[in-house]
Amino acid sequence: MPDLRLAIPAAALWACCGVGVGFAQTMPVVAGVAGVGAVVVLVLAAWVARDGERGRPTGGSGAEGRAAAARRDGGPDADSSSEWVDPWTSQGATAAAWGAVPATRRRPLRPTPLLAAAAVSLAAVALGAVSIGVLAPGRTDPVLAAASDHQGTVEVALRVESPPKRSAAGLDGVERWRLRGTTVALGPGDGSAGPAGPTRELRSPIHAGVPVSVIVPGDVHSVRAYALGTVIAGSMSVRPNQPGEATTFTLRGTAPPEVREAPPWWLAWPAPVRAAFADAASATPGDGGDLLPGLAIGDETNVGADLDDAMKLSALSHLTAVSGANCALVTGLVFLLARVAGVGRRGRIVVAGASLAAFVVLVGPGASVIRAATMAAVVLVGLARGRVADGLPALALAVVVLLVRDPWLARDYGFALSVLATGGLLLLARPLARRLERWLPRSVAFALAVPLAAQLACQPVLILLTPTLPLFGVPANLVAEPAAPVATVLGCVACLLLTWAPTLGALVVWVAWLPSAWIAAVARFAAGLPGTALPWPDGILGVTLCALTLVAVALLAVRARLPRSVAAAATVGLVGGATVYPGALGGIGAGLSWGRPADWVYAACDVGQGDALLLRDGAHVGLIDVGRHPQHVAACLDTLGIARLDWVLLTHFDIDHVGGADAVLGRTDRAIVGQADRPSDHALVGRLTAGGIAVEQGHAGVEGALGALRWRIVWPPSVAPGETALSGNPGSLIVRTEGTGLSGLFLGDLGEREQEQLQATGVLGATDVVKVAHHGSADQSEALYDAIHARLGLLSVGADNGYGHPTARAFELLDRSGAASARTDRSGLLLVSAGPDGPRLWVERPDDGAAAGAAGGRPYPGYGRGGTWRHEAAAGAVREAGRAVRPRRAPSRSSRGTRSGPRRSSWCPARRASSPTGPRGCCATASSRRTPAWRSATSRRRTTLPGSSSRSRAPPCSGSRG
């Protein structure tokens, strides 16, 4: 039976660290309370044990006395009807939790072991609290804090502690890389302290040892210079992270940092090995060559975004994260080879330990790597002492050691997934295999139980990352995982050979390419299947439902040791869930299909922090911008059943407008683009051309028609030969549409000054629907919005975007002009169709309204109830009824996030009972336009992910590009 004696304190320590790192100031108090509690409970346990010894009967003599002693001590002569259940084992823990085992086989539980468990758990909590309290003061620095408060920059040096990982590209399209490190104190000649300002550079001494994340530009080859232990330095902006994150600050550089100091010799040797292996793998074709370094040594620099997405959708991304399987494989193989060579037991342990340490240095100390290495070290120490360490106690001890050393690991997703996957294999794999053996051969049952146990154990945490269920995750792992050890072993052999026998090493790389290509092909195939990622509730509800499913499966796997009522309840829960979930999916799909209007004219796709807007009349469809990620816009097109586009228009070349361009390859043969002025812009144009798309330059005057829907570009103005055309946000292609009963204006990322210049051209008029510029930033022209007098404003924006979008000023301008607002981050896909009295809006999911109001804006009022809504047009009331206009508050451009303070509500207090759609009391207007609205009542799906938008703090919107 699994030994839970150390697992319970480890779980308590994990819970303490997970909560405590967010409240580090209170941890000394928690440590004192938990320590006193542990002592009190331990004393109580000793007193109870002593009292129990006093109350024991002395028994008789002869057989009667021996039987009494046996019954007392649980010996072989004990009465089988009074069997003792040890609460430290999994059987006893289950019985204690449910309060029952069969009455004929149970004695009352003795309180001493339970009190001892509580005492040890409280001691673990105290230990974790002490660790947090001791380490927290050294994790911050006043200079970095001042730079983050004043939006200044700081000259900082840091020691690299993780291999660089590809990060989201910036708005300029330049590749960026994320790595972690700790600060290194600069020398006395590096500058003196000074106050921070928006453009001042801080050059004050920085405390050493502050954990930071760094995002820097560069290409694949340049970032390989940032090896483990290297000291790099540069001028960087600073953003504070949330309490409890692994690092305290995030530093962002606009230029690649310089290398100040090479790593020590014992960390320097992996850099040329990794570079040689990556170069040799890049010489192999296709996805196999890109994936091979990740499979062997965790180097994901060559893995593109599309391959990475396929690996995640197919639940195979763990194969590129070096963890327990890799460490166990390398250590076990070296141990076996040493045994074959005749090395003694202690020698084998030393060689295996040395190889494990070298492997950790080679792949980098990621959370899953150090967990696996620590657990392997525990096992090796046990072997050195002549004992075989059990898996679960070794895992628990590794968790305790690592969390005491770094309590912030408790919130690391990689650490959590590594621990849960290992625990799932140790606790669930064998029981699941026994159950599956009833229907499958033993080998097949075990092969299926391993990925199933790991997937079940990890799924509650995976729900926090992506609220979906990988339908084909277990089959994909079953097919692909046998190839992973082959690729890992051959990759490590190639690393050893490439430095001194390049030809032989290259040959081994080509052999290793075969299993790598197989895994990539499986990932591509599984990701392309319909229903690969099934929707699941997100947040606490989704995690709870998933955890209950895991508990039910675990109970059924060990049901021979549980009461029948418990097994029956678990069975009913699983069968009920398996019945309700497909029905719910079918109902959601049918509701979306039936509720979605077929006559929509404009659509705002939910693509996160970016734009992707569709114009349509019948079978003729045009697309304005493609968002940041191709999978999001592709999903939107597939949802709406759009296989072919008449044209694609890219307003400008910021990444949140053109990053998803790969999704339109093969769907159109015409693209209209803004001014390209950066190398990345021209590279995208070349990629579109290579994909068979005719690319043309857009400017004012270009026009066309999509059936009856006429469109015309009204900005930027065309320039004479030799003049410089506008680019970036100021040069956004602005489209105006008419026909099909609706007029529209799509403002791209145009700023306030350019909006005023556009208004001055006189080409704009009254407009039904406006796509609010720059995701609802504060950089808007009041004159333009008053002139177009739109009825509905669409805001394409990402959840938790970090820019403060949409701002209160944007909502205020919409309110003043009489427009309602709808936003993709809270309502998902937006569809607008023509009604008899104006635009009608359909939303994918309702907005509760309260959250929108808290953000400074008023949602489309029909969200919660449907029906017809009359615009409460404050500006219209002024023009038509002569009501006084309240003075407009000047927006603040100096603060981050929302650029204006809370505004007074424009809601009217009541509706006249005699006219449900007519004037409302004091808000009556001479002319009231109405906008019917309806929504999907069946979809709660959330497609905007926090990770799809930048978390960086934005500069004032008038100067930002995005």
N, C-alpha and C positions, 0 to 999 in steps of 0.2 A: 504494500500500500504506500502511496506517496506520503512523505514526511512533511508535515505542515508546520513544524515547530519554529522554523526560521522564516517561513513565508508570511505568517501573520504579523510579526514585528516589521518585516520588510514592507508589507502593505501599509501599515500604520505610518512608517517613516516616509513612504512615498506620498501618502495623503497629506502629511504635515508639510513636506517640502513643496508639494504642488500648490497648496494654499498659502504657505508662509512666505514664499519668495515675493508674493505680491504685497505683503504687509510686513516688511522686514523690521520696521521700527518696533513692532509689538512682540517680536520673537523673544527678547530677554524675559518678558513677563510669562510668555507661554512656556519657555524652558523651565522657569522656576515652578510654575504650577504643575507641569507634567512631572518634573522631578520629585516634588513633594508627593504627588499622587502615586507615583511608582513606589516610593518608600512606604507610604501608608498601605497600599494594596499588598505589597510584599509582606509587611508585618502582619496584616490580617490573614494572609495565606498561611504564614507560619503558625499563627495562633490557632487557625482552624485545623491545620494538620496535627498540631499537638493535642488539641481537644479531641480529635478523632481517635488518636492513639490511646488516649485515656479511656474513651468510651468503648473500646473493642472488648468483646468477651474473651476470656482466657481460654475457653474451650475445655474439653475433657481429655481423657486419656485413651490410648489405644486407637482403634479404628474410628471411634466417634470423634476423638480429638483431631486425628489427622483429617477427617472429612470436614470438620469445622474449619481447621486451618486452611484446607484446600479451598473451601467456599470463601473464606476470608481473603485469601491471596490469589484466587483465580487459578489454582492449580488444576491438574488433570482430573482430580476427583471432584471438582466443583460441580455444583448443580447446573446443568445446561440451561435451566430456566432462568438463571440469574447471571448471565454473561456480562462481564464488564466491557464497556465501549470506551476506548481511549479517545478523548476529544482532540488530541494532537494529530491523529491520523485523519485522512480525508473522510473515512467512514464515520469516525466519531464526530468530526466537524459537521458533517451533513446531518447526523442524528441530532446533534445539539441544536443545529439551526432549525430543524423541523420539529424538534421536541419529541421525537418518537422513533423507535424501532419496534419491531413486534414485541408486544407486552410479555410474551413468554420467553424473550431472549434479552431482557434488559434489567439492569439494576439501576437505582437512582444514581445519577452522575455525582461524583465527589466534587466539591467546590474547589479543592486545592489546585488542580491543574488549570481550571478556568481562571482562578485568581492569579496564578503564576503567569498565564498568558497575558492577562490584562496588565500586570506589573511590567513585564518585558516590553509590551507594546507602548506603555506610557514612557518607559525609559528610552525607547527608540524615538518617540516624539520629542522628548527632551533633548536627545542627541541631535536630531535634525534642527530643532530651534536654536540650539547653541551654535551649530555650524553656520546657519544663516546669519545669526547675530554677529558672529566673528568676521564673516567674509563680506557682508554687505557694505560696511564703510569703505573698503578698498575698491569697490566697483564703480565709484563715481569720481568726478574731478570738477572743481569749480571753474576752471578755464573752459572746458568743454561745455559745461552747463551754461556759462555766460554766452558762449558763441551760439548755442542753440536758441537762447532767449532773444538775442539781438540779430539773428539771421546773419551773423558774421562768418568769416572763414578763419581757420586756424592752421598753423603749420604743425603737423603732427607726424611722429614717427611711431611705427608699430612693428611688432614681430609677428610674422604670418604663422597661423596655427591651423590652417585648413587649406586644402587644395582649392583653387578658384573654381566656382560653379557659374555656369551661364545664367545671367539675369535678364530681365525684360529689357529690350532695347529702349533707349530714350526717344523723345519726340523727334530727334534728328536722325533716327534710324541707326545710329552707331551702336555696335555691339558693346555690351557692358557685362562685367563679371563681378560676382560677389564672393568675398572671402572673409574669414574671421581672424582676429588677432588680438593682442594685448599691447597697450601703449608702452613705449620706451621713452624714458626721460631724455629730453634734448639737452645738449651741452649748454654751458653758460653763454656762449657766443651766439646762440640762435635767436636772440631777441629779448626784449623786455616787455613787461606787462603794460597793458594799455586798455582803455575802454573799448568795448566792441560796438561797432555800428554796422549798418546794413552793408557797407562796402569796406569797412576796416578789416584788416587781417590781424588776428591775435597771434602774438609770438611770445607767449608766456610759458614758463616751465609747466609741463604736464606731468601729473603723477604717473609712475610706472604701474603696470599691471591692471589697467582699466580694460575690461573686455569690450571690444567694438566690432561692428560689422562695417565693411568697406565695400563700396560700389565704385568701380573704376572703369573707364573705357579701355579698349584694347582689342587685339585680334588673338586668334588661337595661339599663335607662336609667341607673341610678346608676353602673355600672361604666364607662360611656363617658366619665366624667370622668377616668379614669385613662389619659390619652393618653400617647404616647411622650414621654419627657423630663420628665413631671410628677413632682414630689417628694411622696410620700405618707408619712404617719407614723401610728403607732398602737402600742398595747400588744399584744404577740403572744407566744405560746408558740413554743418553738424545738425543732426536731428535726434532728439531724445527718443528712446524706445519706451514702450509701455512697461510699467513695473512687472517683474516676473519673466521678462524675455531673457534669452540666453546672454545677450549683450546689452549694455546700458545705452550706447549711442550708435547711430548709423552715420558714417562719414561718407560723403559723396565727392569725388574728385572730377573735375572737368578735363583733366589731362592725366595720362598714365603716371603713376608715382615713380620716383627714382629709387634704385636699389642702393641703400646706404651701407649695408653690411651683409656679407655672405653668410649662409648658415654654417653652424659647426660641422666638423667632418662627419660626425655620426648621423647628421641629418642631410648632408650634402649629396651623398651617393645616390639617393633615389631619383634626383632630378634628371641626370642624363639617361638613366634606365627608363624612366617614364617617357621621356622625349623620344628615345630610340624606338620604344615599343609603339608609341602613338604614330610615329612616322611610318614604321613598317606596316601597321594596321591600315593606315590611310592609303597605302598602295594597293590594298585589296578592294574589290569592287563592291558597290551597293551598300545596303544597310549593315551587312555582316562586318565590313571593315569599320564602320562608324561605331558599332555596338561592342566590338571585341575588347577594346581597352576598358570599357565599363564593366564587362563581365569578369575580366581577369583581375584588374587592379582598381576598379572603381573610378576610372578616369572618364568622365562624361563630356569632355570638352568637344568631342566630335559628334555627339548625338544632337541632331537637329530637333526643332520644335515638333515637327510632324511625327517623327519616330518616337520621340518622348511621349507624345499624346497617345500614340498607338500602344506603347508599353503600359501606360497607365490605364487605358480603357480595357485592356486585356488582362489586367491584374498581374502583369509580369515585371513591373518597374522595380520590384524588390531584387531582381536578379542583377541589376546594375548598382545596387547599394551593397557594398561589401559588408557582410555581417557574420553571424554564427556559422552558417554553412561553409563559407570560404575559410574562416579561421580553423574550423574543425577539420576541413579537408586537408589544408596545408599541414597542420600540426600532426594529424593522424598519419598522413603519407610519410612525413619525415620520420616519425616514430617507428613506422613499419620498416622503412628503408634502413634505419639504424639497427633495428633488430635483425634484419637479414644480414647486415654487415657484421654481426656478432658483437655489437656494443652492449655493455651491461645495462641493467635497469636504470641505475642512476645516470649513467652516461646518456642513455636514450632520453631521459627526462630533460637533461641539460640541453641536448641538441634540439629537442622539440621546443623547449622554451626559447632558445636563441632564435630558431626559425620563426616562431610566433612573433617575437619582438621585431625581427627584421621585416616580416610581412606587414605589421602595423605601421612601421615607419614608411614602407613603400606605398601603402594605400592611403595613409593619412588617418588621423585619430578622430574619425566620425563617431557619433553617439553609438550607433549600432556596432561599430568596430571595437570600441573600448569596452562595451558590454560583453561582447563575445570573447575578447581577449582576457578580460578579468575572470570570466567564468572558466575559460580554458586554463588560466593560471591556477584557479582553485582546484580544478581536477588534477593538474600536474602535481600540485603540492600534496594532494591526497595520495596520489600514486607514489610519491617519494616517501611517504610515511607508511607505505604498504597497505593502503586502504583505497578502495574504489569509491569515489565520491558519488552520491546520488545526484541525479540531475536537478531536482527541484531545490534541495538545500544549496547546491552550488549556485544556482541562478539567484536565489534569495540573498546569499552572501555577497554575490557580485553587485546586486542592487544596493545593498546596504553600504558597501565600500564606496561605490561611485556616488551615491547621493550624499554621503557625509563629506566626500571630497568636493563635490560640486552640486549643491542642492537645486540649482537652476536646471539641471538635467530632467527634473521631474516633469517639466512642461515641454520637453523636447519630443516632437512627434516621432522622430527616428528612434529615440531611446524607447519610447512607449511601445511602438510597433515591434521593435526587436524583442523586448521582454515578453510582450503578449504572444508573439508568434512562438517563441521558445516554450513559454508556459503552456500554450495550446498543444504543442507537440508532445510535451511531457505528460500532460493530464488527459488529453482527449484522443490522441492518435490511436492508442492501443484499444480503448473501449469502443471507439467507432469502428476500428477494423474488425473487432469481434462481432459487432452487430452486422456489418456488411458481409461477413463470411457466410451468413445464412443464405444470401442470394448470389454471392460472387465467389470465385476462387480466392484462396487465401492471399496469393501474391497480388492479385488485382485489387482486393479489398484493402490491403495495406497501402498500396500505391495511391489509391483514391483517398484513404483516410488522412494521409499526411498533408496534402494541400487543403483538404476540407477542414481539418483541425486548425491549421494556421489561419485560414481565411475567416473562420468563425470567430477565433479569438481576436483578430485584428479589426474586424468589421465595425464594432462600435466606435473605434477611434477614426477609422477611415471615413465614417459618416460625417465627422467634424470637418474633414478636409473636402470631401465631395459627397453630397447627399444622394448617392446613387448606389445601386447594387450591380456588381459585375456579373451578368448572367452567365457568361462563358469563362469566368475567371478560373474555376476549378478545372474544367476540361483543358483550358489553355495551359495551365500549370502542369497538368498530368502529361501533356504531350511535349512541352518545352523543357521542363526541369531536368529530365535525364541528360540533356545536352549541356546543361550549365556546368556540371563538374568537369566535363571533358574540356570545355573552353577555358575554365579556370586553371586547371592543371597545365594544359598546353601553353596558356598565356604566361604563367609563371616560369615555365621552362624556357620559353622564348625570351623572357626578360633576362634570365641568367646567361643565355647564349649570345644575345645581340651585341653586348658590349665587347666580347672577345672573339666571337665567331659569327659575324654578321650574316654570312650566307646561310649557314646552318640555322641561325635564329630566324631568318626570313622564311626559310622552308617550314619551320615549325609554325610560324604565324599563319601561313597559308593553310596548313592542316587545321589549325584552331579556327580559321575562318569558316569552315564547314558547319560546326555546331552553332557558331554565332549567327550565321546567315539563316540557319533553320529557326532559331529562336526569333529572329526579326521577322521572318516570313509568317510564323505562327501569330506573332503580335499583330502584324498587318491584317492577316486574315480574320482573326477574332475581332479586331476593332472595326472591321468593315461589315460585320454581320448585323442584321437588324436587331434592335433591342439589346445591344451590347451593354448599355448602361441604363438600367431600369430606375425610374425615379423613386425616391424614398423621402420621407419627411426629414427636414433638417433640424438642427438645434437639439435641445434637450429631449423633445419628443422622439425624434429619430434615434438618438443614442439609447434612450430608454427602451424603445421597442426592439432595437437590435440586441441590447443586452438581455432582455427577457427571452428572446429567441435563443441566444447562446445558452442561457441557464436551462431552458427546456430541453435543448439537445443534450447538454451535459447530464441532466437528470435521467433522460431516457437511456443514455449510454451506460449508466451504472444502476439501472432500475432494479437489478437483482438484489441490491442492498438497500432498497427504499421501500416504504410502505406502498401498497397498491394504489392508495388514494393519491399519493404524490405523483406516481407514474401516470395515473389516469389523467390528472390535471395537466401535466406536461403534454401528454398526447393530445388532449382536447385543444390546448392552446396552439400547438403546432398545426394541427389539422385545420382548426378555425382560421389561423393566420394564412395558411396556404390556400384556403378557399376565398377569404375576404380580399387578399391582396390582388390576385388576378382580376377579381370582379371590380375592385376599385380602379385598377389601371384601365380596364375596359370602359368603365363609366366615365373616367376622365377623358379618355380618347374620344369617346362618342360625344361627350358634352362639348369638347373643344371643336370637333368637326361640325357638329350641328349648330353650335352657337356662333361660330365664326362667320361674319358676313361675307357673302360671295361677291358683293359689288364694291369692295373697298377700292379706294383710289390711291391713298397714301398709307404707307406702313413704316413705322419706326421699329427696327429690330433691336432686341435687347442683346447688345454685344459688349456690355461693360462700359468702361470709360472710353467712348469713341462714338463714331457716327456710322450708320448704315441705314439708309432710307430708300424705300422703293416707291416708284411712281408707276401707275398701271391704268390701262384702259383695255379690258378684255385680255387678249393674249399678248399684248404689247406691254413690255415691262422694262423700265430703266432703273438703275441702281446708282445712288449717290453715296460714295464712300463705302469702305468695306471693313471698318473697325480695326482693332488691333490684332485679333487672332482669327485665322481662317476658319477654324471649326465653329465659331459662333455664328458667323454670317452664313456659312454653309448650312448649319442647322436651321437657321431662319428661312433660307430659301427652300430647303426640303420640307419644312413645316407648311409653308404656303404653296407647295407643289410647283415651284418655279424651276424648270430645268434649263430654260433658255432666256437670255437677256438681250434686248435690242442694243443696249450700250451700257457701259459703266463710266461714271464720271467721278474722278478723284479731285476733290476741291483743292487740296494742297498735299504736301508730302510728309506731314507729321505722321508718326507711326500709328497713332490712334485713329487715323483715317485711311491709311494704306497698308497697314500690317497684315491684313487678311486677304491680300490680293491673290494669293494662290487659290482661294476658293472660287474665283471666277474664271480661272483657266479652263478652257473647254466649254464654258457656258456662254461666251460672247465672242464676237470678232471685231468689236469697236470699243475703244477707250478714249475718253476726253480727259486730259490732265491739265493741272495747273503748271506754273513755271517751275522747272527743275533747276536747282542751283547748287546741289551738293552731290558728291560722288554716289552716295546711297540712292539719291533720287534718280540719277541716270542709270544706276544698276537696276532699279525696279523697272524703268522704262524698257531697258534691254530685255529683262525677263518677260515682260508682257509681249514684246515683239517676238521673242523666241517662241512664245506660246501660241503664235498665230493670230495675235490681236493687233489690228491697225491702230496705232496711237497718234492722236492729233492734239495740237495745242489749243486749249480753250481760252476764249476772251469774250468780251462783250460783243454781242451781235450774232454769235453762233446760236442757231435755233433749229427746231425740228418738231416732230409730232409723234406721239405714241397713240395711234388711233385718233380719237377725238381730243385727246389731251395734248395741248400745245405747250411747248417749253421753250425758254429763251434764256441764255446767259446774259446777265445784266452787269456783271462785274467780274474781273477788273477791266478797265478800258484797254483797248488795243494800243500798242506803242509803235512808233515809227522805227524803221531800221536804225540801229545804232543806239537806241535808248534802252534803258534798263527796265525790264518788266517787274511788276510787283511779284513777290513770292512769299511763301510762308503764310501766316495768318492774314496779313494785309492783302495778299494776293489770292485769297480763297475765291474759287469760282462760285458765284451766287446765281441761283437758278430761280426764275419766276415761271409759274405755270398757270394755265387757264383752260377752261373747258370741262366737260363732264359734270357741270354743276358746282364745281369747287375751284377756287383759286388758291395758290400756295406760293410761299416764299421760303427758300432754303438758304440760310445765312452762313453756313459753314462755320468758320472760326473768325469771322470778320470782327474787328475791334470797333470801338466807339467812333474814332476819327474817320475811319473808312466808311462806317455806316452813315455818318453825316454827309460825306462826300457822295455816297450812293444816293441818298435822299435828295441831294441837291440836283442830281441829273434829271429828276422829274419823271423817271420811268416807272416809279412805283405808284400804286393806287391802293384802294381798299382791298384787303386780303382776308380770306376766310381762315387759312391755316398758316402759321409761321413756325418754322423750325428755329428755335431760339439759338442765337449765335453762341459759340464757344461753350456749349454744355451748361449754359445758364450762368456764366461768369458775370462779374460786376461791370465788365467793360462793354456797356450797351449804350445806345443812343436813344434818349427819350424822344427826340423829334421823330425818329424813324418809326418807333412803335406807336406814337400818337397818329402818325400819318397813315400807316397801313390799317390801324384799328382792327386788328385781327380778332376773330372769335375764339380761336383755340391755339394755344402755344404748346408745341411738342419739345420736350427736353430729353435728349439722348445722353444719358449720364450713367456712370458706374457707381455701385454701392461702395461706401467707405473709400472714396477715391483720394482723399487726402488733400484735394485742392480747394475744398469748401464749395464745390459745385453741387447743386445750383445755389446761387446766393440770394439773399433777401432782396437785393436791388433788382435782380431780374424778375422776381415774382411781383415786386412793387410796380414795375413798368407794365407787366402784363395786366395787373389789376387796374391800373389807371387807364389803360386803353380798353378795358372791358373784356379781356380775354381770360378764359379758363386755362388751366395748365394740366398737362399730363406728362409723367416722367417714367422712363423705362426702368430705373433702378428699383422702383417700388411696384410698378404695375406690369412689368414685362413687356411683351409685344403689344404695340398700339396699332390699331387699324382705324382709319378714318374713311368714311363713305359719305356720299352726298344725300342729304335729306331734303324734304320739301321746303324747309325753312333754315337750312344751313348745314354745317357738318355734324355728323353723328360719329360717336367714338365708341369703339370696343376695346376692352382691356383684357389681358390674359389673366390677371389676378387683381383682386380689389385692393385698394389702398385704404388703410384704416382712417386716414385723415389726420389723426392726432399727431402722428410722427411727422407728417408733412408740415403741419402747422408749426411744430416745434422747430423745424428747419427754416422757418421764415416764409413759407409759401402756402398757398391754398390749393388743395388738390381739385381735380375735376369733381364737382359735387355729386354727380350721378353715380359715383363708384359704389356707394353703399346701398343704393336703393333703385337704381335704374330710372326709367321714365324720362320726362322732359324737364329740363332745367333752364330757367330764364337767367341770363347773365345779369349779375349785379354790377353794372357798369358805372363805376364812380365817375370816370371821365365823361361817359356818355350823358350821365345825369347833369353834369356841369354844362355841357354844350346844349342839351335839349331842354332842360328844366331850369337852368340858371342857378343851380345850387352852388354855393361857394365851394371852392376847391381848397383843401387844406394844403399848406405849404409843404413842398417836397423837401425832405431831409437830405443833405449832401452826403453822398457815400464816403466812407472812410477807405482810403487806399493804402493805409499804412499797416493794417493788421492782416494777419493770415486768416485763411479760411473764409468765413462769411464776412462780407465787406460792409455790411450795415447792420445796425442793431435791430431789435424787435420792432415790428411795425404794428400800428393799430389795426385791428381787424376791420375788414370791409364787409363782414357778414351783416345781413339785415336781420332785425330781431324777430320778425313775424311775417307770415303770409296771410293775405286777406282770405277769409273763409269763402267769400263769394266768388273768388276767381283764383282757382288753384294755379293757374299759369300766368296770371296777370300781375299788375304792380303790387309790390309788397310794402305797404305802409310808407314809411319815410323814404324808402328807396325807390319810390315810383318814378318812372321815366316816361317821357312822351312816346318813345318808340322802344319797345323791348324785344330784342331778338332772342330766340330760343334755340337751344342746342339739345336735341335728344341724345340720350346716352344709354347704352346697355353694356353689359359685361359678361364674362364667363363666370358662372357660379360654381364651376366644377374644378377649376385649376388653381392649385396653390403652389405650383412649381416655381422655383426660383432659379433663374438661369444666370443672373449676374453674380459672379463670385468676387469676394474681396480681392483675391489674387489676380483678377483681370485688370486691375487698375493700380496706378502707382501710389505708394504710401508716402512719397516724399512730400515735404511741405512746399507748396507752390509759391513763387514770387507773386507780387501783385498782378492781377489778371491782365492789366493793360500791357504788361511787358512779357507775358508768358506765351508760349506756343503750345497748344494742346487742345 
